[in-house]
Amino acid sequence: MRTILVIGIGTGNPAHVTIEAIAAMNRADVFFVVDKGPAAGELNRIREEILARFVTRAHRIVAIADPPRDRTAAAYEGAVADWHAARAGLYGEAIVDALGADGCGAFLVWGDPSLYDSTLRILDGVERAGVTFARKVIPGIASPQALAAAHGIVLNGVGEPVRITTGRRLATEPPGEGESVVVMLDDGTGLDAVADDAEVWWGAYLGTPDEVILAGRLGDIRHAIKGLRAERRARKGWIMDICLLRHRRGAPPA
Ligand SMILES: C[S@@+](CC[C@H](N)C(=O)[O-])C[C@H]1O[C@@H](n2cnc3c(N)ncnc32)[C@H](O)[C@@H]1O
């Protein structure tokens, strides 16, 4: 039976790669690559560096084309579902074409596969379409962990929950009193909806040589974050950033 390994590789620092991930990579005959967009070149370069550093076994790299996504669709979830279905078709074809009946293929997933990554859901679609394989997931260091480590902080208050959300949702669901919120996938407008009194721990390009972090009262560093975001994005052509927001108890929520 074919095997598909879904391997978390951390957020840009090859030293994030775990010993379990290295062992898994050295089982794979084929690595499937699907990135696109402005960051694709650099993310693939980091993946290539990881393969060159840690994989001693002969392997092939197979690129899977990414179908276009309808970002204008009013029904966001429907557009994403269509896109995942199209991707499942392409993944299934690539798996069948590239792997023999007992072959082993791997997807190297940025961060950890459990967090804002579609690989596992797309593989569910591949299986539903009738392509069978054994599946193993190897965890990686996710960006909230990289953020916490970079600042030397704990994400949650003592005995408290943490909400992980997107910049898009922050406008309608800002941090409540005392709440800790990790914000990912922000287009740069997420913080606009958050009150000045919130504390923020922000980081971009975490784990890479371009890593930059800032922390403080949001009202004091909001402009600095926006400025850095714009400047780094213009310089590199892309940005990946994340932050923890904590609204102080007693401070008025937005
Ligand atoms: C598509 S999600 C992938 C998340 C990934 N699976 C993880 O475990 O972190 C991409 C988002 O993760 C965050 N992210 C990923 N890598 C990052 C990094 N090196 N520095 C800062 N944020 C990062 C950003 O919020 C980015 O918009």
The ligand as a Tripos MOL2 file, in Angstrom:
@<TRIPOS>MOLECULE
LIG
   27    29     1     0     0
SMALL
NO_CHARGES

@<TRIPOS>ATOM
      1 C1         -1.2400   29.3130    6.0690 C.3       1 LIG1
      2 S1         -0.8180   29.6590    7.7360 S.3       1 LIG1
      3 C2          0.2540   28.3410    8.0930 C.3       1 LIG1
      4 C3          0.4650   28.1350    9.5580 C.3       1 LIG1
      5 C4          1.4180   27.0130    9.8590 C.3       1 LIG1
      6 N1          0.8340   25.7200    9.5310 N.3       1 LIG1
      7 C5          1.8630   26.9980   11.3180 C.2       1 LIG1
      8 O1          1.8410   25.9180   11.9350 O.co2     1 LIG1
      9 O2          2.2920   28.0290   11.8150 O.co2     1 LIG1
     10 C6          0.2760   31.0360    7.5030 C.3       1 LIG1
     11 C7          0.2440   31.9820    8.6800 C.3       1 LIG1
     12 O3          1.0180   31.4360    9.7280 O.3       1 LIG1
     13 C8          1.7380   32.4520   10.3740 C.3       1 LIG1
     14 N2          3.1780   32.1750   10.1670 N.ar      1 LIG1
     15 C9          3.6960   31.0820    9.5830 C.ar      1 LIG1
     16 N3          5.0330   31.1330    9.5790 N.ar      1 LIG1
     17 C10         5.3780   32.2740   10.1940 C.ar      1 LIG1
     18 C11         6.6210   32.8820   10.5050 C.ar      1 LIG1
     19 N4          7.7890   32.3060   10.1770 N.pl3     1 LIG1
     20 N5          6.6020   34.0750   11.1540 N.ar      1 LIG1
     21 C12         5.4230   34.6550   11.4910 C.ar      1 LIG1
     22 N6          4.2280   34.1260   11.2090 N.ar      1 LIG1
     23 C13         4.2010   32.9550   10.5780 C.ar      1 LIG1
     24 C14         1.3020   33.7630    9.7580 C.3       1 LIG1
     25 O4          0.2260   34.2860   10.5080 O.3       1 LIG1
     26 C15         0.8700   33.3250    8.3920 C.3       1 LIG1
     27 O5         -0.0600   34.2460    7.8370 O.3       1 LIG1
@<TRIPOS>BOND
     1     1     2 1
     2     2     3 1
     3     2    10 1
     4     3     4 1
     5     4     5 1
     6     5     6 1
     7     5     7 1
     8     7     8 2
     9     7     9 1
    10    10    11 1
    11    11    12 1
    12    11    26 1
    13    12    13 1
    14    13    14 1
    15    13    24 1
    16    14    15 ar
    17    14    23 ar
    18    15    16 ar
    19    16    17 ar
    20    17    18 ar
    21    17    23 ar
    22    18    19 1
    23    18    20 ar
    24    20    21 ar
    25    21    22 ar
    26    22    23 ar
    27    24    25 1
    28    24    26 1
    29    26    27 1
@<TRIPOS>SUBSTRUCTURE
     1 LIG1         1 GROUP 0 **** ****
